[in-house]
């Protein structure tokens, strides 16, 4: 390491010299003390101290100078109104030393009585007895003078105090801090500088050296630059880390997903988070008794609970559900309810958004995608969230089919660096054929399911008046994120842990 030490005589900056001088004279001192004595900013002292430490002339330590106690919100309330145990025994005394538990609760509030009993019993102030099914409190030892805790509360009531100021009462103060945090204690830390042996023995010599950190026109003109010693730059000197602002890993991935689809010629669409059951389910030929529509899977709105469904379209959707609407299908064969379809929910998939778009754009080609938020009534754990994102899309054009769909999905993942993709036959009420999309992870040595896809059934497209085939997919974003960023717990993505956010490689998908 290149420091100025070891290059002939030890060289000192004037600032370093004055700090060292003070230090040698007075011995160990805190940065603040030195700053005060030398009329410098604490920052300047810190910088000089750092350099003196590098040159082996001083040692920096961080020490706990003192501890400061302060009332918490609850503590402040007790300081004003009295501790619950005090209020309890005062009330008991006012009632002649004996009272019914229920009466006390009515007088003081349930909370005060409950807490008060615990502490008053601990101190031996009260006893509890039962007589004919009633609980009775008896005052056995009324505390005439204030307790240590009460004195501390009073003392702290006019502001924070150093623990050293509390003298023999500091223990009572600690007890209050352990008791539901009535008092908050924080440490006052300070940096302290002490001279090393070298500093003490070299000091005389050090005084002779003058160092100049800036070459001025003055020095050049007068030729004094020949005499002075020029300070060296230490490019290895430790500095505070600087963190530039950066994108959240999830936003970075969303941006990359957008870029991938835009590059493939798709346009982004948006849709409402609060959705009609009609678009989320009915327009997708999902029968009204489908398990996914139940409360424990879907969030329903309480107020307003209903919205307006598009009437003409609703009649076509009704026909598809009830009898297949001439698609060759028999439909689900039940009475379709417009009432059920008008319920408002938080959308459970973004297929609600693409189908809405399709209903308004029946002419080929249609190539749209969305990366957006969805909601499911799920218990959150390491692999599941109740609120997350889907990467959705549709492609409608003359003569497209499953092969094109597989091609689009493969191409999309390969743009994110995932080249092993496989498709497994599956089922969705709105697509036929349907498939599940898996991606192979070399690190894990296994396939991970990332989403679903398929070709919309005629029961879905016919009521909308769409005649050409529609390819559709809905893929998980968070699942993809944990794969790309190597996260084990999906909740990590939303914890806003800065050290994780800073450590993630934003180009992980390359
Ligand atoms: N909507 C399906 C889901 O949420 C995914 C999907 C979208 C499947 C489009 C087929 C077609 O899992």
Boltz pocket constraint, residues with backbone or C-beta under 6 A from the ligand:
constraints:
  - pocket:
      binder: B
      contacts: [[A, 348], [A, 349], [A, 350], [A, 351], [A, 393], [A, 428], [A, 431], [A, 435], [A, 451], [A, 452], [A, 453], [A, 454], [A, 472], [A, 473], [A, 474], [A, 475]]
      max_distance: 6.0
